[in-house]
Amino acid sequence: MSLSLSSRDVARLLSEPSAETRAELAAKVADNLDAAALTGAEIGLARDIVRILARDVEATVRAALSNGLRHTRDLPHDVALRLAQDIDDVALPMLADSLVLSDEDLADIVRQGTPGKQAAIAGRADISEAVSDALITHAGEPAVARLMANDSAAIAEASLDRAATRFAGSNAIKQAMVLRPSLPIAVADRLVTMVSREWQAQLVKRHALPPAAAADIVLASREQAILHLSAGASDAALSAMIGHMHRNGRLTPTLILRALCTGDIAFFEAAMAVRGDVPLANAQLLIHDPSRQGLTALYRKAELPESLLGAVRAAVDVVDETGFDGNARDLERFRARVISRVLTTAESVDAEDADYLIDKLGDVLVHAPEISAAAG
């Protein structure tokens, strides 16, 4: 392939009064510079023409050049940078795609550029941590939201944490962070307190969270569904959710124990069925077997910690001893009995779970002082 431009084209560029014609020549030279089989002399000529066009007084000419050269790897760095620093109509194609620009170039443009330039950079493929940090530190909400939605962008934990602080009031940015393919556990844990319940559920579904935080979110989402002990025991949506959590390693012993102690028997039964790989009806029979041998066998098949078996047996004892009477604060009374029994009979509950249950018991007693005598 030979270059279709010549020295006559250079002369024409210097004398051509028509911006339209110069724009056509800009597209032509862009096609030539991207050709793979040019000689050294031909590449030199094409670069000379590019440098002339990059200084053209007409923005339409420079824009045509930028758009045509956005994917060109042989573009001289000085030309790429000049176009990237131009007005938005000229710069945006280069900022969105050019691989000639360095991380330092992009970070400088983020610091000094317009919102349009910042957004174009935020949408680039494979953005480095340095460029992401510059965007989070200097760009506005639209660009940072676009960055968070860019799955190929590398973003350091410290930068994500800074984004959560700087844009604490931006739902668009927080939600885009939740939807990222991965988040450091500390960042995900922090977002728990910053997003709505709907988006908390997304955090549990998509990211690893500390067991206590995950348990609180899941149990809070279940709160309104608990009407009596058997509520939702055959609920397909509940089984699907628990199956998904188990496949992703999030059906933790902490979550299962806390669900049981706070009255979500349906969740406990379905979780034991999934972890033990038995039908739900069989799991229910084993759990409530009066001898507790069935519960013990299912518990061990579910590969739950031996240290929590006593706490689970104590809680199930209360479940089977206690019925709902339909009166006011029925669920609160049940919770108080279960939690009190677990705390007084199961010394093996770890400190974090014990603190959680003590807090729950305190909440029950503070909001329903008339049931304190019934606790235990």
Secondary structure, DSSP 8 states (H G I E B T S, - for coil): ---S--HHHHHHHHH---HHHHHHHHHHHHHHHT-SS--HHHHHHHHHHHHHHHT-S-HHHHHHHHHHHTT-TTS-HHHHHHHHTS-HHHHHHHHHH-SSS-HHHHHHHHHHS-HHHHHHHHTSTT--HHHHHHHHHHS-HHHHHHHHT-TT----HHHHHHHHHHTTT-HHHHHHHHTSS---HHHHHHHHTTS-HHHHHHHHHHS---HHHHHHHHHHHHGGG-SSTTTTTT-HHHHHHHHHHHHTT---HHHHHHHHHTT-HHHHHHHHHHHHTS-HHHHHHHHT-TTSHHHHHHHHHTT--GGGHHHHHHHHHHHHH----SSTTHHHHHHHHHHHHHHHH-TTS-HHHHHHHHHHHHHHHHH-GGGTTT--
